[in-house]
Amino acid sequence: MRAARAILGSALVYSFANAFIAAVPILLLPLLTRILSPADYGSVAMFGVLVQLLGALTGLSVHGAVGMRYFERENLDFPRYVTSALAVLAASSLCVLLAVLVLMPLLEGLFGLPRSWLIIGVFVSAANFVTQIQLSIWQSARSPLRFASLRIGQSLLDFTATLILVLGFALAWEGRAGAMAVAALLTSGVALVALARGGWMKFPADRDYISNAIRFGAPLVPHALGGLLVASVDRLMITNILDIGSAGVYFVAVQIGLVINLATDAFNRAFAPWLIESLKIASPDRDRLIVQATYGCFALLMVGALIIGIFAPYVLDIAVGPEFRAAGELVIYIAIGQAFGGMYYLVTNYVFFANRTGRLAIVSISAGLINVALSYVLLSRYGLVGAGFAFVVAQFVLFAGTFVLAAHSHQMPWLSALRPNLPKRA
């Protein structure tokens, strides 16, 4: 009961933070969809996709290693490990910047963004990685209030900077994208200060720790790229197959459906540290309870997705500008897809615990390629609805494949937990 109350309390804090984060783009929708054109909004979406793509490469996903090694901090020099992870970030970010400069003409045409914004995207992705390192430590240390304060602070910066740059300086899409960049860079500075003051950094970096972090994180790069193919490639394909204005309309639906993703993220951030520690101790009763709670979350996610999908068109008819109201019919697809994505979050912890990250990459890339293929076919035939349907299928494949991998990675009573727990006969 004490553990359940602790998880619930942490989940409430994370939920409040994520609700605040979700509220910022939703509160901005009535304003931005009346000031920006669909093409402008599409450019904002493309900048977000660019940052996500580069974020899969900058840092080589070693922030996950930091979060996991926190539980082994008594057996290693953890502050030096954190510094080593930052050294990986510096080296990989330089390589990514050079690659962007070399591929500039290709990327400029693919994303439809000016060259300067491609370079800004590199620095924003690196800044986000620094923030993720501090957030990973606070999550593992079960410090939800500190975690939430940093996330909420970034959202407040994002919101304030958007109002100043879009309304005050009339910068259109550049103002919205610039606000995202300013918020990310300033927050990363706060995160660095927090790492230093918290005693989580010690110089110089250690070669063995760098190697260890890369061995953990490098297999996650294909996984992150696969996840990007599932979650974000639809906007890229819409831009290149239809037009960037259509990507802007689709992005409005994505922002509404994101509520499901953030709700699951909040619960998982509270649940994952307790789960990882619990998996180290054999307890059939606890395992059964964990599985039953997981299935309950599955049901809640799907019900929540259906509710959002059904009522979203009525809300968007009032909340957004007339050029964006077509997004209403897309929300049901995005919400259901995000529900499957939430289910994926809940089962992927077992794969990380068993260190089967290489196999996880195979699952995510397979789901991503399915999304690319389906999006290409369905976009041409059914327009934006086709992209939404492809997203649902890809998210389901990602969840189902990860569920099977999780079942093989760590034994849990996935089937027996569904049966009544009858008392044993004397």
N, C-alpha and C positions, 0 to 999 in steps of 0.2 A: 504493500500500500504506500509506503514511504517513497519507493522508487516511482510508482505511478504518479503520485502527487508532484514529485520533482520534475518528471517528464512533462506533466500537464502545465506546471508553472512556467517551465522554460518554453514550451510550445506556445503559450499565451503571449509571452514576450516577443518571440520570433514572429508570431502571427500579427501582433500589433505593428512591428517594424515592417513586415511585408505588406500589410494592409496600407500603411502609409506610403510605401514605395509604389504600390499599385495605384493608389489614389492620385499620385502626381500626374502621370500621363492621362488618366481619365479626366481629372479636373482641367487639364489643358486642352482636352479635345474640343469642347465648345468654342474655345478661343481660336485654337490653331486651325481647325477645319473651316473657320470663317475668314481667316486671314491668309492662310496658305492655300495654294491650288493643289489638286491631287498630285501634280508633277512635283511640286515642292515637298509634299509629304512623302512622296516616293523617294526623293533624294535623302530625306532624313532616314527612311527605312534602309536605304542602301548603305548609308554611313554606319548604321547599327550592325548590318550584316558584315561589313568590312572589318569593324572592330572585333566582332565575334570570330571571324576567320583568322585574323592575325593573332587573336588571343589564344587560339589553339596551338600556335607556334611559338610565341614569345613566352619564355619560361619553361617550355616543354612539360607543362602540367605538373611541375615538381611541388607546387603548393599542396597537392594531395599528399605527397610524401611527408611534408612538414606536419600536417594534421595527424597522420598515422604515427609518425615517430614521437609525437608528443607523449603517447602512451608508453614509450620505451625510454623516456628522458632520463631515468635513473641509471640506464646502462650506456649512455653516450653523452657527449658534450652538446646538449641541445641548442644553446645559443650559437655555437659555431656551426651547427647544422643549418640553422636559419640563415646565417650569413652565407653559407655555401650555396643555399638555394637562391639567394639574391645574386650571387656571382653567376649562376646558371642563367638567370634572367638577363643580366647585363650582356653576356656573350651571345645568347640566342637572339636578343632584341637587335643587336648590331647586325647579325646575319640576316634577320628579317628585313631590316631597313635597307641593306644592300640589295636584297632580292627584289624589294619593291621598286627601288631605283632602276634596276635592270629591266624589270617587267612593266615599267610605268605605262608605255603605250597600250599594252594588252589590258592591264587593270583599269585604265582610264575608260576604255571602251566597254569593258565588262560591267563596271559598276556605275558608269555614267556620272562620275564625280571628277572635279578638277584635280590636277596633280597635287596641289598643296594639301588637299584634304586626305589624299592617300598617305602622305607622310605624317600628317597629324594623327591618322588612325593608328600608326605604329606606336607613337608615344602614348596614346590613350590606352591601347591594349597592354603596354608595359606598366602603365600606372595602375590599371585594374588588377594586374597580377600582384603588385606590391600590397594593395589593399586586401586581396584574397589571402595572402600569407598571414597577415594579422588576424583576419576573420577566422581562418582555419584554426589558429592557436586558441582564440577565444571560444570557438565552438567546442574544440576538444577539451578545453579547460572548464567547460560548462559555465561560461560567463556571458549569459544571454544579454544582460543589460549593456555591457560594453559593446558587444556585437551589434545590438540594436541601435545604440547611440551613433555609431559610425555610419551605419547604413542609412539611418534617418537623416543624419547630417548631410550625407551626399545627396539625398533626394531634395532636401531643402535648398542646397546650393543649386541643384539642377533647376528647380522650380523658379527660384529667384533670378538666376542668370537668364533663363528663358524669357521671363517678363521684361527684363532690362534690354536684352539684345533684340528681341522680336518687336516689342512695343516701343521701347525707348529709342532704339537705333534703326528700326525698320529693316532688319537684316534678313527677313524671310527664312528660308530653310537653313541658311548659314547661321542664323541666330540660334535656332533650335539645336543644330548639330554642335555649334560652338559652346552652347550651354552644357551639353553633355560632356564635351572635352574639358571645359573649365572645372566642372564638378569632379570629374575623374582625377584630374591632375592635383587639385587641391586636397582631395581626400587621400590620395596616395602619400602626400606630404605629411598629413596628420598621422597616417598609419606608420610611416617611417619613424616619426617622433615617438609614437606609442611603443614601437618595437625597441627603440633605444632606451627609453625610460623604463620599460618593463624588464629590462635585462635580457631580452631575447636575441641580442646580437653580440657576437664576439669575433674580432678579427685576429688573424687572417682566416680566409676560407680554407677548408681542409679538402685535399684531393680525394681522399677516401669517401668523405661525406658527399662531395660533388658527384662522384661515381655512383654512390648508393642512391642519391636522389634521382639521377638520370635513369638508372635501371628501373626505378619505380615509375617515373613520370613518362619516359620515352614511349613505352607501349601504350600509354594513354593518349598520345598525340593522334594516332590513327582513330582511336575511339572518339576523341574530341572532334576530329574532322568528320567522322561518321555521324556524330550527333548534330553537327552543323548541317550536314546534308539532309538530315531528318527535319530539323527545327527551322532552318532559315533559307535553304536553297530555293524554296518556293518563290520568295520575293525576288531573288536574282533571276530566276527563269521567267517570272511574270514580266520583269523589266525588259528582258531580251526577246521574249516571244510575243508579248502583247505590247505594253508600253509602260513607262515609269509612272504615269498617272494611275494606271490600274494597280501598280504595286502600292501606291499611296492609299487607295481604297482598301486593299487587302490588309495593309498594316493597321488600319483602324480596327478591323475585326480581330487581328492578332493581339492588340493591346487589351481588348475586352476579355478575350479568352485567357490572357495571361494571369488573370485572377486565380484560376485553377492551379496553375503552376506554382504561384507564390504561396498558396495555401498549403500545398504539399511540401514545398521547400521548408516552410516554417516548422511543420511537424517533424520532418525528417532531420532537421538540424538539432532538434531536442532529442529525438529518438535514437539517432545513429551512435553517439558516444556511449549511451547506456547499452545499446545492442551489442556493440563491439566488445565491451567489457563482459557482457552476459554470455557471449558466445565462447568465451574462454573457460566458462564453468559449465559442466554438464548438469543440466537440470531439466528432465522431461516435462515437468509441470510448467516450468517457465517457458520452455520452447512451445508447448501447446498454446499457452496464453498469447505468446507473440504472434503465432500463425493466425489465431482467431482474430486478434486485433488487426492484423494486416488485411485479412479478408473483409473485415468491417470497414476499413478505410477504402478498400476497392469499391465497395458499394456506395459509400458516401461520395466518393469522387464522381462516379457516374451519375448519381442523382443530381449532384451539384451542377455538373456539365449540362444536363438536360434542362434544368431550371434556367440557367444562364442563356442557353441557346434559344429557349422558347420566348423569353421575355426581352432579350436584347434588341430585336427589331423595333419593338414599341419604344424602348428607351432611346435608341439611336435616331428615330424619327424626330425626336425633340432635341436631343443633345448635340447633334453634329450638323454641319452645313449641308445643304441640299445635294452638293456634288459627292458627298460621302455616304449617303443613306443606303446605297446598294450594299454596304458592308454588313447590314443587318442580317441578310440571308446567309452570310458566310460564317457567322459566329457559332452556329450549332456545330459545324464541322471542326472549327478551331477548338471549341470547348471540349468536344469528345476526344479529339486528338490529345489535348493537354491532360485529360483524365487518364488516358493510357500512359502518357508521359509521367504523370504522378505515380502510377502503379509501378512503372520502371524504377523510379527513385527508391521506392520502398523495398525492392528486391535486390537492387544493385549493391547494397551494403555487404551482402554475403559474398559477393564476388571480390570486392575490395579486401574483405577480411581474409579470404583464401588466397589473395594475391594472384588471381587469375585475370589480370588486366589485359593480357595479350589476347585471350579468347573473347573478352568483352569487346575488343576492337573489331573482331571478325563480325560479331553480331551487329554492332552499330554501323559499320561500313555497309554490310548487306542491306540493312534497313534503309540507309541513306541512298544507296544505288537504286533500290526499289522506288524510293520517292522521286528520284531524278527521272527514271524511266516513265513512271506513271504520270508525273507532272507534265512531261514533254508530250505524251499522248493525249491526256485529258484536257490540258490547257487549250490545245488547238481545237478540240471538239466542243468543250463545254465552258470554256472561259474560266473565270475565277472559281466557280463552283467545282470545276475539275481539280484545281489546285488544292482546294479544301478537302476533297475526298481522298486525294493522294496523300495528304498529310495524315489523315486518320489511319489509313492503311499502314503507312510507314511507322507511325507511333505504335500501332498494335504489334507489328512485327518486332520492333525494338523491345517492347515489353515482354512479349511471349518468348522471344529468344533469350532474353536476359533471365527470365523466370526459370527456363529450363537449365540454363547455365548455373544459376544460383542453387537449384535443387541438387545439381551434381557437385557443386563446390563445397557445400556444407549441409550435412544431413539435418533435416527438420521434418516435423510431422505434417507435411503439407496435405496429405490425404486423411490420415487418422484424426487430425484435429477437427475435421468436419463431422465425425461421428460423436454421439453422446458419450461423455466420460462416465460410464457405469461403474458403480462401486464394486470392488472385488469381493468375490464370495469367500467366506471364512473357510 
